[in-house]
Amino acid sequence: KGPDHQTILFNHGAVQNIAHLLVSTSYKVRMQALKCFSVLAFENPQVSMTLVNVSVDGELLPQIFVKMLQRDKPIEMQLTSAKCLTSMCRAGAIRTDDSCIVLKTLPCLVRMCSKERLLEERVEGAETLAYLIETDVELQRIASITDHLIVMLADYFKYPSSVSAITDIKRLDHDLKHAHELRQAAFKLYASLGANDEDIRKKIIETENMMDRIVNGLSESSIKVRLAAVRCLHSLSRSVQQLRTSFQDHAVWKPLMKVLQNAPNEILVVASSTLCNLLLEFSPSKEPILESGAIELLCSLTQSENLALRVNGIWALMNMAFQAEQKIKSDILRGLSTEQLFQLLSDSDVNVLMKTLGLLRNLLSTRPHIDHIMSTHGKQIMQAVTLILEGEHNIEVKEQTLCILANIADGTTAKELIMTNDDILQKIKYYMSHSNAKLQLAAMFCISNLIWNEEEGSQERQDKLRDMGIVDILHKLSQSSDPNLCDK
């Protein structure tokens, strides 16, 4: 049932002892051996890598599995062997472009999604296929054009069918039970199909009533269907085109904001990632989302124990602050509180740190905003910047921090916070002579923003920087072999 069980069985020689049963004369024995391998190999690279090299009667296991996939074999056998090959492929034991995946496993799983198959088989086929193609764009493209799969999946939403004859009560009960599973499987497979390719996403959204189905899925009673619907929405929300059109027409943000209220973590993670996309500056949903209390919600996510939720909370706020009006920026700063901002800037995870710096950079853009924010939060922000430039951080983090300083240097009154802070000036000077060109460039942006002739007080600032020896460094850098540094 889990990795521990797999390891125990593997260490006791399960693979070698069960392999020869795959060629048993009894169908039942062959089937049980196959089922055993399908659970042993699932998400288990160690088992998968071993299976590839095991041979029975001179034939390697992948070849035996491929034979069991053929159309003349019982459906149960086809499906289970496809699962084995899928697990081995996802574990990296079989390449995604291997013919046994592209020409055998994938088409077999698409066949399982067709109307002719039993509901259970269609669920299992779609879920396995979603897992097989989840991370590989080439397989997503092949699947999307195999047997009209995208249209075929639309049929998964048509259960339970209307039943008139009373004799079919059993059938109806069966259909109802599977209706949830079918919808879940279809959403999962659509999510995998649309993960990377713009054309595929367009095809999915143009499938009959697709957006309505997703919106309905977001409020279903079954948590599994809700999660799968959010996954599907997340996948489609990676498309700029769809954010501007379909997502707007269907006001997707409403049910999404509802899903985000006290949902379990696994739904929260995917839903908040989707919200990040809906908050990009070109997305028309940005305004209404703000009005429905998003800032508060996202600020609370940044305090989560769960790392993915912290990242998504701060990421969404960063997107929200990009080219935003001053009121939104002030609301974000109020919602977060300086204390929480410091908390995030000292987070042990570099993603959280980078997104928080990105948020600061977006907050500190356009002059009036820079001056306004620095007049209220200047002391704390300068403290944070100093802290990071002194800490043990990677180049990207330091570069982002220097860019924030360059933005502050662009303010009219905010400049003074740098000019009166000798410690910060020494740091800028230090980074101008750093061994990394990115950091040198970022430090130079700070200097150039401080010395513009047409701005008030430029003469005093230039004199002070000259006394610090900045001109000498600039002379030296103008001889640099790096053309960007030279120009700057």
KANORLIN-V405436 format. One record per residue. N is the residue number from 1. RES is the residue in one letter. OMEGA is omega in whole degrees, 0 to 359 (NA if undefined). Layout:
n:N res:RES omega:OMEGA
n:N res:RES omega:OMEGA
This chain:
n:1 res:K omega:180
n:2 res:G omega:184
n:3 res:P omega:180
n:4 res:D omega:178
n:5 res:H omega:181
n:6 res:Q omega:183
n:7 res:T omega:180
n:8 res:I omega:181
n:9 res:L omega:181
n:10 res:F omega:181
n:11 res:N omega:178
n:12 res:H omega:173
n:13 res:G omega:181
n:14 res:A omega:185
n:15 res:V omega:183
n:16 res:Q omega:185
n:17 res:N omega:182
n:18 res:I omega:186
n:19 res:A omega:186
n:20 res:H omega:179
n:21 res:L omega:179
n:22 res:L omega:179
n:23 res:V omega:179
n:24 res:S omega:179
n:25 res:T omega:181
n:26 res:S omega:180
n:27 res:Y omega:182
n:28 res:K omega:180
n:29 res:V omega:179
n:30 res:R omega:184
n:31 res:M omega:181
n:32 res:Q omega:179
n:33 res:A omega:181
n:34 res:L omega:179
n:35 res:K omega:181
n:36 res:C omega:179
n:37 res:F omega:183
n:38 res:S omega:177
n:39 res:V omega:178
n:40 res:L omega:187
n:41 res:A omega:187
n:42 res:F omega:181
n:43 res:E omega:181
n:44 res:N omega:182
n:45 res:P omega:182
n:46 res:Q omega:179
n:47 res:V omega:184
n:48 res:S omega:181
n:49 res:M omega:180
n:50 res:T omega:183
n:51 res:L omega:184
n:52 res:V omega:186
n:53 res:N omega:180
n:54 res:V omega:176
n:55 res:S omega:178
n:56 res:V omega:183
n:57 res:D omega:175
n:58 res:G omega:180
n:59 res:E omega:181
n:60 res:L omega:183
n:61 res:L omega:179
n:62 res:P omega:180
n:63 res:Q omega:178
n:64 res:I omega:179
n:65 res:F omega:181
n:66 res:V omega:178
n:67 res:K omega:182
n:68 res:M omega:180
n:69 res:L omega:191
n:70 res:Q omega:186
n:71 res:R omega:183
n:72 res:D omega:180
n:73 res:K omega:178
n:74 res:P omega:184
n:75 res:I omega:182
n:76 res:E omega:181
n:77 res:M omega:179
n:78 res:Q omega:183
n:79 res:L omega:184
n:80 res:T omega:179
n:81 res:S omega:176
n:82 res:A omega:178
n:83 res:K omega:179
n:84 res:C omega:182
n:85 res:L omega:178
n:86 res:T omega:180
n:87 res:S omega:181
n:88 res:M omega:179
n:89 res:C omega:181
n:90 res:R omega:180
n:91 res:A omega:178
n:92 res:G omega:180
n:93 res:A omega:175
n:94 res:I omega:181
n:95 res:R omega:181
n:96 res:T omega:180
n:97 res:D omega:178
n:98 res:D omega:184
n:99 res:S omega:181
n:100 res:C omega:176
n:101 res:I omega:187
n:102 res:V omega:186
n:103 res:L omega:184
n:104 res:K omega:187
n:105 res:T omega:183
n:106 res:L omega:179
n:107 res:P omega:179
n:108 res:C omega:181
n:109 res:L omega:177
n:110 res:V omega:177
n:111 res:R omega:183
n:112 res:M omega:182
n:113 res:C omega:188
n:114 res:S omega:183
n:115 res:K omega:184
n:116 res:E omega:185
n:117 res:R omega:175
n:118 res:L omega:182
n:119 res:L omega:181
n:120 res:E omega:182
n:121 res:E omega:180
n:122 res:R omega:178
n:123 res:V omega:183
n:124 res:E omega:179
n:125 res:G omega:183
n:126 res:A omega:181
n:127 res:E omega:180
n:128 res:T omega:180
n:129 res:L omega:179
n:130 res:A omega:181
n:131 res:Y omega:182
n:132 res:L omega:188
n:133 res:I omega:190
n:134 res:E omega:187
n:135 res:T omega:185
n:136 res:D omega:188
n:137 res:V omega:181
n:138 res:E omega:178
n:139 res:L omega:177
n:140 res:Q omega:181
n:141 res:R omega:181
n:142 res:I omega:182
n:143 res:A omega:186
n:144 res:S omega:179
n:145 res:I omega:179
n:146 res:T omega:175
n:147 res:D omega:179
n:148 res:H omega:185
n:149 res:L omega:185
n:150 res:I omega:178
n:151 res:V omega:181
n:152 res:M omega:182
n:153 res:L omega:181
n:154 res:A omega:180
n:155 res:D omega:182
n:156 res:Y omega:183
n:157 res:F omega:187
n:158 res:K omega:178
n:159 res:Y omega:354
n:160 res:P omega:179
n:161 res:S omega:181
n:162 res:S omega:184
n:163 res:V omega:182
n:164 res:S omega:186
n:165 res:A omega:183
n:166 res:I omega:181
n:167 res:T omega:186
n:168 res:D omega:181
n:169 res:I omega:180
n:170 res:K omega:181
n:171 res:R omega:182
n:172 res:L omega:180
n:173 res:D omega:179
n:174 res:H omega:181
n:175 res:D omega:181
n:176 res:L omega:182
n:177 res:K omega:184
n:178 res:H omega:182
n:179 res:A omega:178
n:180 res:H omega:184
n:181 res:E omega:179
n:182 res:L omega:181
n:183 res:R omega:179
n:184 res:Q omega:182
n:185 res:A omega:181
n:186 res:A omega:178
n:187 res:F omega:181
n:188 res:K omega:183
n:189 res:L omega:175
n:190 res:Y omega:180
n:191 res:A omega:179
n:192 res:S omega:181
n:193 res:L omega:186
n:194 res:G omega:188
n:195 res:A omega:187
n:196 res:N omega:192
n:197 res:D omega:184
n:198 res:E omega:182
n:199 res:D omega:180
n:200 res:I omega:180
n:201 res:R omega:181
n:202 res:K omega:180
n:203 res:K omega:182
n:204 res:I omega:184
n:205 res:I omega:180
n:206 res:E omega:177
n:207 res:T omega:190
n:208 res:E omega:175
n:209 res:N omega:187
n:210 res:M omega:183
n:211 res:M omega:178
n:212 res:D omega:181
n:213 res:R omega:179
n:214 res:I omega:180
n:215 res:V omega:177
n:216 res:N omega:181
n:217 res:G omega:182
n:218 res:L omega:181
n:219 res:S omega:179
n:220 res:E omega:182
n:221 res:S omega:182
n:222 res:S omega:183
n:223 res:I omega:181
n:224 res:K omega:178
n:225 res:V omega:179
n:226 res:R omega:181
n:227 res:L omega:181
n:228 res:A omega:179
n:229 res:A omega:178
n:230 res:V omega:178
n:231 res:R omega:181
n:232 res:C omega:179
n:233 res:L omega:181
n:234 res:H omega:180
n:235 res:S omega:182
n:236 res:L omega:183
n:237 res:S omega:176
n:238 res:R omega:184
n:239 res:S omega:179
n:240 res:V omega:182
n:241 res:Q omega:184
n:242 res:Q omega:178
n:243 res:L omega:184
n:244 res:R omega:187
n:245 res:T omega:187
n:246 res:S omega:184
n:247 res:F omega:180
n:248 res:Q omega:182
n:249 res:D omega:185
n:250 res:H omega:180
n:251 res:A omega:184
n:252 res:V omega:185
n:253 res:W omega:183
n:254 res:K omega:179
n:255 res:P omega:181
n:256 res:L omega:179
n:257 res:M omega:179
n:258 res:K omega:179
n:259 res:V omega:184
n:260 res:L omega:178
n:261 res:Q omega:181
n:262 res:N omega:173
n:263 res:A omega:174
n:264 res:P omega:186
n:265 res:N omega:186
n:266 res:E omega:176
n:267 res:I omega:180
n:268 res:L omega:183
n:269 res:V omega:183
n:270 res:V omega:182
n:271 res:A omega:181
n:272 res:S omega:174
n:273 res:S omega:180
n:274 res:T omega:179
n:275 res:L omega:176
n:276 res:C omega:181
n:277 res:N omega:181
n:278 res:L omega:181
n:279 res:L omega:177
n:280 res:L omega:191
n:281 res:E omega:183
n:282 res:F omega:184
n:283 res:S omega:182
n:284 res:P omega:182
n:285 res:S omega:189
n:286 res:K omega:182
n:287 res:E omega:183
n:288 res:P omega:179
n:289 res:I omega:179
n:290 res:L omega:184
n:291 res:E omega:183
n:292 res:S omega:172
n:293 res:G omega:184
n:294 res:A omega:186
n:295 res:I omega:180
n:296 res:E omega:181
n:297 res:L omega:184
n:298 res:L omega:178
n:299 res:C omega:179
n:300 res:S omega:177
n:301 res:L omega:183
n:302 res:T omega:179
n:303 res:Q omega:184
n:304 res:S omega:174
n:305 res:E omega:185
n:306 res:N omega:186
n:307 res:L omega:183
n:308 res:A omega:179
n:309 res:L omega:177
n:310 res:R omega:180
n:311 res:V omega:183
n:312 res:N omega:180
n:313 res:G omega:184
n:314 res:I omega:178
n:315 res:W omega:181
n:316 res:A omega:178
n:317 res:L omega:178
n:318 res:M omega:178
n:319 res:N omega:183
n:320 res:M omega:185
n:321 res:A omega:185
n:322 res:F omega:181
n:323 res:Q omega:182
n:324 res:A omega:177
n:325 res:E omega:189
n:326 res:Q omega:183
n:327 res:K omega:181
n:328 res:I omega:181
n:329 res:K omega:179
n:330 res:S omega:178
n:331 res:D omega:180
n:332 res:I omega:181
n:333 res:L omega:178
n:334 res:R omega:182
n:335 res:G omega:183
n:336 res:L omega:188
n:337 res:S omega:184
n:338 res:T omega:181
n:339 res:E omega:181
n:340 res:Q omega:179
n:341 res:L omega:178
n:342 res:F omega:177
n:343 res:Q omega:183
n:344 res:L omega:180
n:345 res:L omega:176
n:346 res:S omega:178
n:347 res:D omega:183
n:348 res:S omega:182
n:349 res:D omega:186
n:350 res:V omega:178
n:351 res:N omega:179
n:352 res:V omega:181
n:353 res:L omega:182
n:354 res:M omega:181
n:355 res:K omega:179
n:356 res:T omega:177
n:357 res:L omega:177
n:358 res:G omega:178
n:359 res:L omega:180
n:360 res:L omega:181
n:361 res:R omega:179
n:362 res:N omega:178
n:363 res:L omega:183
n:364 res:L omega:175
n:365 res:S omega:191
n:366 res:T omega:191
n:367 res:R omega:183
n:368 res:P omega:180
n:369 res:H omega:182
n:370 res:I omega:183
n:371 res:D omega:182
n:372 res:H omega:183
n:373 res:I omega:181
n:374 res:M omega:179
n:375 res:S omega:180
n:376 res:T omega:185
n:377 res:H omega:188
n:378 res:G omega:185
n:379 res:K omega:182
n:380 res:Q omega:182
n:381 res:I omega:179
n:382 res:M omega:177
n:383 res:Q omega:182
n:384 res:A omega:181
n:385 res:V omega:179
n:386 res:T omega:182
n:387 res:L omega:184
n:388 res:I omega:180
n:389 res:L omega:178
n:390 res:E omega:187
n:391 res:G omega:177
n:392 res:E omega:182
n:393 res:H omega:180
n:394 res:N omega:184
n:395 res:I omega:184
n:396 res:E omega:181
n:397 res:V omega:181
n:398 res:K omega:180
n:399 res:E omega:179
n:400 res:Q omega:181
n:401 res:T omega:177
n:402 res:L omega:178
n:403 res:C omega:176
n:404 res:I omega:178
n:405 res:L omega:180
n:406 res:A omega:177
n:407 res:N omega:179
n:408 res:I omega:181
n:409 res:A omega:181
n:410 res:D omega:180
n:411 res:G omega:181
n:412 res:T omega:178
n:413 res:T omega:184
n:414 res:A omega:179
n:415 res:K omega:186
n:416 res:E omega:180
n:417 res:L omega:177
n:418 res:I omega:185
n:419 res:M omega:181
n:420 res:T omega:183
n:421 res:N omega:185
n:422 res:D omega:180
n:423 res:D omega:180
n:424 res:I omega:179
n:425 res:L omega:178
n:426 res:Q omega:180
n:427 res:K omega:179
n:428 res:I omega:180
n:429 res:K omega:180
n:430 res:Y omega:183
n:431 res:Y omega:175
n:432 res:M omega:181
n:433 res:S omega:182
n:434 res:H omega:181
n:435 res:S omega:182
n:436 res:N omega:186
n:437 res:A omega:180
n:438 res:K omega:181
n:439 res:L omega:178
n:440 res:Q omega:180
n:441 res:L omega:182
n:442 res:A omega:180
n:443 res:A omega:180
n:444 res:M omega:175
n:445 res:F omega:178
n:446 res:C omega:183
n:447 res:I omega:185
n:448 res:S omega:178
n:449 res:N omega:181
n:450 res:L omega:193
n:451 res:I omega:180
n:452 res:W omega:183
n:453 res:N omega:188
n:454 res:E omega:181
n:455 res:E omega:183
n:456 res:E omega:176
n:457 res:G omega:185
n:458 res:S omega:183
n:459 res:Q omega:180
n:460 res:E omega:181
n:461 res:R omega:180
n:462 res:Q omega:180
n:463 res:D omega:182
n:464 res:K omega:182
n:465 res:L omega:178
n:466 res:R omega:180
n:467 res:D omega:181
n:468 res:M omega:180
n:469 res:G omega:181
n:470 res:I omega:182
n:471 res:V omega:180
n:472 res:D omega:180
n:473 res:I omega:180
n:474 res:L omega:177
n:475 res:H omega:183
n:476 res:K omega:183
n:477 res:L omega:180
n:478 res:S omega:176
n:479 res:Q omega:188
n:480 res:S omega:179
n:481 res:S omega:179
n:482 res:D omega:186
n:483 res:P omega:179
n:484 res:N omega:180
n:485 res:L omega:179
n:486 res:C omega:181
n:487 res:D omega:187
n:488 res:K omega:NA
